[in-house]
Amino acid sequence: MDIALAVIGGTGVYRLAALEDVESRYFETPYGAPSGPLRIGRLGQARVAFLARHGEGHALPPHRVNYRANLHSLRQAGATRVLALNTVGGITDGYGPRVLACPDQLVDYTWGRESSFWDGEGEALHVDFSHPYTPAFRHQLLAAAQAAGVQVVDGGCYGATQGPRLETCAEIARMRRDGCDLVGMTGMPEAGLARELGLDYACLAIVANWAAGCGDAREITLDEVLENVAAASAGLPQLVAELARG
């Protein structure tokens, strides 16, 4: 049976609890080892693969994730659609804690990461990245959310920062001026690599906290972040099941 959907889990989402008959597959890729094994199982009648971006014990910070190996392993497994779950901070009104959002744009502030599969041999890859998230797949994701009764904000701009530290108030103020609604550390180069591989790719951003200087401007604690991620993720099994079925 083909894999109907691949899901990459971010901070606080290290497994897909609703998966049944799970098998673990380990891949070696031309780009090294991925963050961990693929957990492949059934969700309803669909076959779904799950990969924990940071490793199942969260051992890998954002700048140390082998994004190339992760995406390549999903394609090796036969995936063609990738749903990225990204834990983020909210910048603008409407993107506060416990919100789920499906951004349609991004700004890349990362540096020093392996951002292309091109390694200097053959023709360089110049993919069209005008719309970084696959429009048709975004629409499928939003339709699945509606069918599952899960509220998701349609649109917004994701700003990808280097990490692993959180941002300063001044950096977030700049990102707001740049048009960013959300801030996270793992959105790139993942989205660009998916485009190079021809994978349909969309982001479901889980807002864990207000970014520095935004909202109530309270100090950010890990406990609060994980509580907000858990609350916002309550409807994910139904949403993912709907998306896998489509």
N, C-alpha and C positions, 0 to 999 in steps of 0.2 A: 504494500500500500504506500502511495506517495505521501510525503509530508505536506499537509495542507497549510501549515503555518509554523514559523519559528518565532520564538519569543526570547528576547534578551532581557534579563532582569537586572535592575540596578540596585542601589543601596536600599536595604530593607526588603528586597524581593529576591530571595535566594533559591526559591523553589516554586513550582506551580502545583499547589496542593491538590487540585482537582484531577491531575493526571492519573490514569489507571493503567495497569499492566506495563509499568515503566521498565524500560531497558536502558542501560548505560552504554554509550559508545564513546570510545576514545580515538581521537583523530591526530595524526601527524600531518602537518601541512608544509608546503615549501617555505613557510614563513615562521616555522617553529610551532610550539604547542599552544593551543587555545587556553583560556582561563580555567577550564575544567572540562569534565565530561559533558556530552550532550545527554540529557535525560529525555528519552523519546517514549511517548505513550499515547493512550487514547483519551480524547476529550469528547465525550459523546461518541459519534461515529467517525470523527476525524482524527488523524494522526498528527500530533503536535510535538515539536522539539523545543526544549528549554535549555538555555545556557545562562549561567550566572556570570555576568560581566566581570565582576571583581573576584570571582572564585566563590565557592559556596561558604567559605569561612571569612570572606571579605579580606583577603590577604593582599589584594592588588589595588593600590591607589590609582586614581584616574590616569596619571601620566605614565604609569607602568603597565597598563593593560595592553596586551598584544591584539590590537584591533584587527590587524590584517589576518592573523591566524583565526580569530573568532569568526569573522565573516566568511573566510575561505572554508572553514570546517562546516559551517551551515550549508554552504553550496555543495560541498562534498557529500553531505548527508541527503541532498536532494531538495532542499528548501528553495523556494522561489519568492516567498513573501516573508518579510521580517518585521515584526512589531517590536520596537525598542521601548522599553520602560525606563524612563529617566527621572530620577529624583532631583528636584530642582528647588530654587528659591524664587519667590514671586517679587516682581519689581513694580508693576503697574496695577492700578485698581482692577479688580475682577480676576486677579491671579493670586489670591491669598492662600494661606495654608488650608490643606485638605481639598483643594480644587484639582480636578483632572483637566488637562488641556491637550489639544491636538494642534501643535504649531504648524504654520505653513511656511515659515521663513527662519533663517538663522544667520548669525554673525559669528565668525570664527576668530577667537582671540588666543587660541592655543599656539604653541611653538615647540619645535624640536621633536614632534611626534612623526612616526612613519605614516605619511598621509596619502601614499599612493602605492599601488602594486607594481608600478614601473620602477625597475632597479637599474636603469641605465642601458638596457639592451632592447633592441627593437624600436618600434615607433612609440614615441611618448603618448601617454593617454591624456586627451583633452576632452573630457566628458562635459556635456551641457549640464550645468548645475544651477540654472536660473531658478528652478523650483526644486529645492533640495529634498523635499519629501514627495514621493510619488503621488500625484494628484488623485488618480483613480483609487489607489489603495487608501488614501486619507478618507475619501468619501465612503469606502467600504467600512472603515473603522468607525466613522461617525454614525453610519446606519446601524452597525452592530450595537453601538452604545445605546442608541435610541430603542432598538428592539429589546435590549436587555434591561431597559429602565435605568441606565447609568448616565448621569449628567456629565457631559464633557463640553468644555469651552472650545468652540470652533475657531481656530486661527491663533495668531500671536507669533512673536519672533523670539527664538531661543538664542541666547548668547552663550557660547561655549568658552569657558575660561580654563586656564592651565591647571589650577589646583596644585597640590592637595589642600592648601590653605583656603579659607574663605576670603571673600573679596573685601576691600576697604569701602567705606562710604563713598569716597571720591570715585573709585572705580565703578561702583554701581550707578552713581550719578552720571558718569560718562556713558554707561551702557543705556541708561534711560534716554539720554540725548540722542544716542545712536538708533533708538527705536526698539530696544529690546524689552520684552515683557517678562521674560523668564531667564534665569541664569543657572547653568549647570556645568559640569566638568567633563562629560562623556559624550556630548552630542557630535563632536568631531574628534578624529577623522572618520568616525563610524559611518555617518551618513554618506560621505564622499566615497568611501571604499565600497559601500553597498551599490552606489551608482556605477562605479567602475565594473563591478561584477554583474551588472544588469539585474540586480535584485529589486523587487518592489519593497520599499522601505517607508515606514511611518513611525512617528514618535508619539507616545502617550506620556506626557509629562505629569508627574505626581508632585504637586507643590507641598513641600515639607515645612517651609518656613518663609517668612518675609526675608528678603535680601537685606544686607546692611543698610541701615538708614531708611528703610521702607516700612510701610504699615505702622505697627505699634512701636517699631524700633527697639524691641526688647532684645536682650542678649540671647543668642541662639544656643540651645543645649541639645546634646545628642538624644537624650531621653525624649524630649519634645518632638524632635525630628522623627524618631522611630514611631512614636504614637500617632503622629499626623499621617505618616506613610501607611501605617496599618489601617487607620480609619478611611483614608482615601482609596485604599486598595480593596475594600470589602466587596465591591461589585466586580472585581476583575475576572474571577472565574466565569461568571455568566457572560461578560463582555467577550472574553477570549473564545469561549465556546461558540458564541454567535458568529464571531469573525472567522473562526476555523471552518464553520459550516458553510460560509458563503463562497 
